Structures are given as structure tokens and as C-alpha cells.
Amino acid sequence: MADETIVPGAPAAPVEPAAPVEPAAPVEPVEPAASSGPVDRVLEFIRILEAGGGAAEIRPYLADTFTLVEAPHLLAPGGSTRTLADVLAGADQSSQVVANQEFIIRRTTCEGGRVAVEADWSATVLMDIRYWDRGETIRARTSSVFEVRDGLIVSQDSYDCYFR
């Protein structure tokens, strides 16, 4: 039976246990710049995810009430809603599931504290997951809407379209 593993920036996917993989180099925590605006804050957060940041690295960007909502997609047909605790746990697991994450930002739009980001995401799969085998590249076009208040991300709604 497959376990569900949460990967921030990418939807959770049932995974099959695989041989241990060498952990990625640690990412140094970075305090978000106090003067950055909502778009800058969101893009900084995405770069931390891209670098393989775990809970300690992403936590300074997220409000205590942070919620991640994913619309239904290939890997989570029922969609999902995650709390801050869920997202932080997934961040610490992500280096066991994917490596070499890359976000190519296509477009951003900001109105007040609401930031919309369209991006292409890819990563190397480190274990067999539904539709992809270890070593393959997983790719998705994603659109996310972030709410930023007082310099912290309070919510993210994601709409992911995976290429097979």
C-alpha cells in the first residue's frame, strides 16, 4: 500500500517506498526581507522551495494560519487542503521524493496582497510514484494564487496540470 507524501510546490502523490537516497545539501534559512512587497515575498518563497528548502527554511514566509488548497489534478483527483503543519511536514519529506526542482515563472500579477503566479515546474523523481518512475522528470504547468498579509503568506490556492 502506498503512503501519501506531501511535496510543497507540488501536489501530494501516493508513493512506493524506495531505496534510501542521499539527502540534499541543507539550505540555509533566510529571513524574508522586511521591505519586500507581496510579489517579491512570493517569489522568494518559490526560490526557497526550488532550492529544496525544508520546514525551517519556508517557515519564515508563512503565517500561523497558512492554508494550501489544491484543485483536483492528476495526482490528487479529489484535490486537497493542507494546514501549516501539513505543509511543513511535507517540506521536510520533499527531498526524499524529488530533486532538482525548477520553477520557470511565466507571469505574475498582483492586486493588493493577492499575487497570482503562472509557472512551469519540473523535478527529478527520486522514487517510483504514480505515473513516474525513479529518475524520470515530472513536469507541470501551475497557477497559484497567494494571499500576503503583513509580509507573510496566509494562503495559496494551486491549480496544477501535469504532463504525462
N, C-alpha and C positions, 0 to 999 in steps of 0.2 A: 504494500500500500504506500502511495506517495505521500510525503509530507508537504505542507504548503510553506514556501519560503517567501518572505517579503523582500523585495528589492526596491529601495526608494528610487524614484525616477522611472521605474519600470514596474508593471503590474506583477502581482504575485503569481507564481506558477507552481503547479504540483511538480515536485522534483523527486528523482530517484537518487538514493544515496550513491555516492561515487567515491573513488579513492581520494584520500586527503590531497589537497592542493596546497602548495607553498603559499603562505599568506602574503598579501601585497605589502609593500613598504608602508609604514604608518604615515598618515597625513597629519601635519601639524595643525592644531586648532587655530583658527583665525577669528579674531573678534570682528564682527561686521563694522564697517566704518560708520560712525555715528552720523556723518553728514550726507551719506549716500541716499538718493531718492528711491522710491519703490522699484523702478526698473533695475537700477544698479544692485539693490539688495537681492532681487530675484535672480539676476544673472550671476552674482557672487555665489548664491546658494547652488545654482546649477553647476557652476565650476567646481564647487566642493564635491558634489555628487560625482561629477565626471572624474575627479581625481581619486575616487574610491573612498571618500570620507565616510567615517563611521558615525556613531551617535555623538561622540564628543565633538566632532567637527561640525556637524549640522545643527546641533542643539542651540548654539547662539543665534541662529537665524529664525527659530520657530517659537511662537507664542505657546504658553502653557496650555491654551485651549485649541491648539492646532488640530485641524481635521483634514484628511486627504480622502477625496471621493473620486473613485474611478468609474467611468461609464463602462457598460459591458463591452468586452472585446474578446479576441481570440483566446487569450489565456485565462480570462475570468468572465465567462459568459453571463454571469449574474452580476457583474460589477463588484465593487467593494467600497466599504467605508472604514477608514482606519483612524485611530486616535494618535496623539503624540507618542504615547508609549509603544504602540504597534509600529510606528514609523521608525522610532529609534532602535527598536529590536531588529527590524528589517535592515537598517543601515549597517548594523554590526554583522549581520549574516551575508550581506551582499557580496563581500569579497570572496566568499566560498561559492557563489553562483555565477558571477560574471566578472570579467576583467576588461581592461582597455575600453572603458565606456567613453563614448564620444557623443556630444550634443552639437549639432550644427544648427545654430539659431537662424531661422529663416526670416522671422519678423517678430517685432514686439509692438504692443500698443498699450498705452497707459492712460487711464482716466481716474484722477484722484489717487486712491490707494489700490485700484484694481489694475492688475498687469496681465495682459494676455501674451502668451509666448507660443509661437509655432516653431517646431524644431524637428530635425531628423535625428533619431537616436540609434546608436548601434553599440554592440558589446560582443566580446567573445564569451561563449558559454563554457563554463568550467565543469559542468556535469550534464548528464542527459536530462532534458526537461521535455515536456510535451511539445512536439513538432521540431525540436532541435536536438542534435547530438553534441556531446562534449567536443569542443574545438571549433564548432561552427559559429558563424556570425549571426546574431539575432538583430533584426532591424525593424524600426517602427517610425511612422510619421506620428507626431504627437502634438496636440494643442492643449495647453493648460492655462487655466485662469487662476491667478493668485490674488489673495486679498492681503494687503500690507497695512498694518496699523502701528503707529509708534515705533517704526523701524523693525517690526517683527512680522513674519508671515503667519497669518492666522488661519488661512485655509488655502487649499489647492484642489481644483476640480480638473481632472485629466480625461482626455479623450484620445485614446491610443489606437492606431491602426497598424497592425503587424503585417509585414511582408513574409510570405512563406516560400 
